[in-house]
Amino acid sequence: MAADDATCDPPAPYIVPDGATWDDIASNTGVDVQRLLVANNIDPNLSPVPPPTPGAAIVIPQGIRNACIAPENTNTVGVGAVCTALITSSHITVGGVDFVAWFNSKMRGTHGGIFGNRLGADGFAAAWDHVQALTGKSGVAINEFIGHLMIMYNETGGTLQPSPEIGDAAYFFESRQLHRADGSSFQKASYNGTVGNRLAGNQLSNGTLLPAAKLPALQPLVFPSPVITTQQDVDAWNGPTYPRSAPADVQQAAMECDFYKYRGRGLNQLTFWTNYKRYAGPSIQRVFNKTVDAMKSSELDDAMMNPDVYLDTFRLFNLGTGASISQLVAGSFAAYGTAVAGDSSYGSGIYTTRCVALRAAMVVGGVIASD
């Protein structure tokens, strides 16, 4: 369908799935709960609000049914709207061309080089042929597809493979100034003791030089006995600069500390101990009958390559970080990119630029999604 004559048919009736809540319906349609309730003649101030009836047809006000592309809140595409089937698999074409082949021929190297990497066909199929596991839905609207895809594209360098983040121990230990494809730069934080990780010096010493009151924060202990025993060594491994002069056996042991063990993995490059416990932990426990704490770094590398783990981790992270899927469905890419990356310069910058450019090209080309 060409962009200049594209129109969206009236929304099809929304049939309430078994067990769905108003929040579920809001997430699926891009309409906030209060508007849903009012459109269906329910007072949003009621307590409790009566749940939706399974099998009932309800009204979706200005909803995004059948993947109608909604206007971008902050970046107008200006090419109209288009309707396709909800995306339920990797079987997507643009202008009659397989999506991956189309992307690599039409998008890569365009728009000032912001699409610098090829899109990997194997990784794309592995993710999008399992939409339910990836998103918790049987199908997603085009805006949601684009939003998730561009996170994966950025974090995996286009491969859509859940491989561990590349870099040596010093790279993860230290803060670094990095540059994006659009020319902007950002500060990569140290993974040592920042946000959701514990300090390597405290871990390597098994907390033996910590006050007793602070030791519980170090649990569970990583090593059966202390690897380092002096305050000078603890201070060095708790500091901002990687201790390159440390003995080789100590540097090897340090690769089981949080700064290295919990480096980025998965389709969204999950990082930090607390995030691994919360978002990867449930599937790792289910599939491998182990906690993330009980796994060695190399075991975690292998575990996060398992599709039962990395697909579920992607889904749980999006649910648990406050990422606004409803805003994403409605076309507000910036809010979603910022929530996932924790960086507004990325969410409002290159991420939104990529999403808007990709959506415009898909609309112009004519999108078809099929099972």
ABEGO torsion letter per residue (X at the ends): XBAAABBBBBBBBBBBBBGBBAAAAAAAAGBBAAAAAAAAGBBAABOBBBBBBBGBBBBBBGBBBGGBBBBBAABBAGAEBBBBBBBABABBBBGGBBAAAAAAAAABGBGGGABABBBBAAAAAAAAABAAAAAGBABBBAAAAAAAAAAAAAAAGGAGBABBBBEBAAAAABBBBBBBAAGBBBBBBBABGBGABBBAAAAAAGGAABBAAAAAAAOBBABABBABABAAAAAAAABABBBAABBAAAAAAAAABAAAAABBBEAAGBBEAAAAAAAAAAAAAAAAGBBAAABBAAAAAAAAABAAAAAAAAAAAAAAAGBBAAAAAAGBAAAAAAAAAGBAAAAABAAAAAAAAAAAAAAAAEBBBBX
